[in-house]
Amino acid sequence: MATPQVTTRILRRLLASGVHGRAERLLARMAPADIAPLLSGLTREEIASVIDLLFRQRRAARVLRELPPEMLPEIFDAVNDERLAGVLHRLEIDDLLEMVEWIPEERRSAVVGRLPDAARAELEKAELYPESSAGRVMQTSFVSLDEKMTSQEAIDTLRARADDDESILYLYVIDEQRSLRGVVPIRRLVSAPPARLIRDLMIPDPVSVQPDADQEQVAQIVARYDLLAVPVTDVDGRMLGVITVDDVIDVITEEATEDMYHLAGLSEDDRVFSPAHIAVRKRLPWMLVNLATAFLAAWVVGLFERTLEQVVALAIFMPVVAGMGGNGGIQSLTVITRGIALGEIEFSSGLRAALKELAVGLVMGALTGTVAAGLAYLTVGVPAIGTALFLAMVVTMAAAGLMGAAVPLFLKAVRLDPALGAGVIVTTFTDVFAFFSFLGIATLLLDHLTG
């Protein structure tokens, strides 16, 4: 298959020359996931032409689903309200809900108003669920069976629904009140004798979630029980929908992106294709926070101005202590944040994890401090500087490991995102502590440094 750059060039040439038949055949040979990146290199008019060609193939909705969210407003701008509504109503309700949120507010009601009544009613119902909840990512289309059915009758039901639902992974057994009774894996159904009853094939009391459950909790359940889909039920056990593994992967990606961005002090709206003015607006607040913390570290250094005046060589090694402490803190922070995100650590077990990170910091500080002290002696030939550097590395790395564990655990305890601003807090602490410990120890050893 041609690379995206080459394909974009060919596609633009075909559109410019009016050879839309060849362009349509080119798009027909490509998967939706490969078409989506190409749209970022097209003009507004070219995008409209491509959407028109995809609409004929009934593939426009699947291509839009593969696009980075920040590109959607630009794509939507190239399509009129009626055509956009025609594309969106082909989506599953979870994808439709996400797409609608990216439509500019001044157009949203007009586009939603052109959706079929059933799709609009389902959308309004989905919007009632909390943000980042299971109800927001579930599909309301699923295959249900009666436990009195035979396996052959169930297969006939499955065949009748196959063209309408491309994501059938499990068959769900419900009763007259729509209460979930069990689940039948496809493999178990097709390998069973035709006369076998569904009640004998089903797995009773399957794992399920409620619609207000957090998306991250759903992802943990899928990983823990090796599931391909999770049923969503209300408080009375009635079946509402299904969350499939592809949606779970999207949730995992979204949560990982959120944690990664928060650790770096970034907003989730700041993406590759986001306009520059949005990126500046989202990044500036955290950069100002970083600027304030940098001045805090500078103030600590200023406390030891007389020591630096007498032993200028100390300035050479200040970045060493601060850099190593920052790296150690971020390593500890990453390990603990990941453990919290995957449900491996609760606050009750956090003390043991924090003590482990403290121990790791002590050992790493002693080992790297020994190397740093030796290099400092070879550089300036003053044993006392090497001693100060060694001691500062030990206490700084130990404190960095402890803070890297304690900050996310504390944020978790007060019901905040463990990654929210944790990177800034930990690096600020390690910088301040590194400068204070190194210059403080050097001040205590000043007679040996100047003697």
Stockholm file with secondary structure:
# STOCKHOLM 1.0

chainA/1-451         MATPQVTTRILRRLLASGVHGRAERLLARMAPADIAPLLSGLTREEIASVIDLLFRQRRAARVLRELPPEMLPEIFDAVNDERLAGVLHRLEIDDLLEMVEWIPEERRSAVVGRLPDAARAELEKAELYPESSAGRVMQTSFVSLDEKMTSQEAIDTLRARADDDESILYLYVIDEQRSLRGVVPIRRLVSAPPARLIRDLMIPDPVSVQPDADQEQVAQIVARYDLLAVPVTDVDGRMLGVITVDDVIDVITEEATEDMYHLAGLSEDDRVFSPAHIAVRKRLPWMLVNLATAFLAAWVVGLFERTLEQVVALAIFMPVVAGMGGNGGIQSLTVITRGIALGEIEFSSGLRAALKELAVGLVMGALTGTVAAGLAYLTVGVPAIGTALFLAMVVTMAAAGLMGAAVPLFLKAVRLDPALGAGVIVTTFTDVFAFFSFLGIATLLLDHLTG
#=GR chainA/1-451 SS CCCHHHHHHHHHHHHHHTCHHHHHHHHHTSCHHHHGGGGGGSCHHHHHHHHHHHHHTTCHHHHHHHSCGGGHHHHHHTSCHHHHHHHHTTSCHHHHHHHHHTSCHHHHHHHHHTSCHHHHHHHHHHTTSCTTBHHHHCBSCCCEECTTSBHHHHHHHHHHHTTTCSCCCEEEEECTTCBEEEEEEHHHHHTSCTTCBHHHHSEESCCCBCTTSBHHHHHHHHHHHTCSEEEEECTTCBEEEEEEHHHHHHHHHHHHHHHHHHHTTCCTTCCTTSCHHHHHHHHHHHHHHHHHHHHHHHHHHHTTHHHHHHCTTHHHHHHHHHHHHHHHHHHHHHHHHHHHHTTCCCHHHHHHHHHHHHHHHHHHHHHHHHHHHHHHHHHHCCHHHHHHHHHHHHHHHHHHHHHHHHHHHHHHHTTSCTTTTHHHHHHHHHHHHHHHHHHHHHHHTHHHHHC
#=GC SS_cons         CCCHHHHHHHHHHHHHHTCHHHHHHHHHTSCHHHHGGGGGGSCHHHHHHHHHHHHHTTCHHHHHHHSCGGGHHHHHHTSCHHHHHHHHTTSCHHHHHHHHHTSCHHHHHHHHHTSCHHHHHHHHHHTTSCTTBHHHHCBSCCCEECTTSBHHHHHHHHHHHTTTCSCCCEEEEECTTCBEEEEEEHHHHHTSCTTCBHHHHSEESCCCBCTTSBHHHHHHHHHHHTCSEEEEECTTCBEEEEEEHHHHHHHHHHHHHHHHHHHTTCCTTCCTTSCHHHHHHHHHHHHHHHHHHHHHHHHHHHTTHHHHHHCTTHHHHHHHHHHHHHHHHHHHHHHHHHHHHTTCCCHHHHHHHHHHHHHHHHHHHHHHHHHHHHHHHHHHCCHHHHHHHHHHHHHHHHHHHHHHHHHHHHHHHTTSCTTTTHHHHHHHHHHHHHHHHHHHHHHHTHHHHHC
//
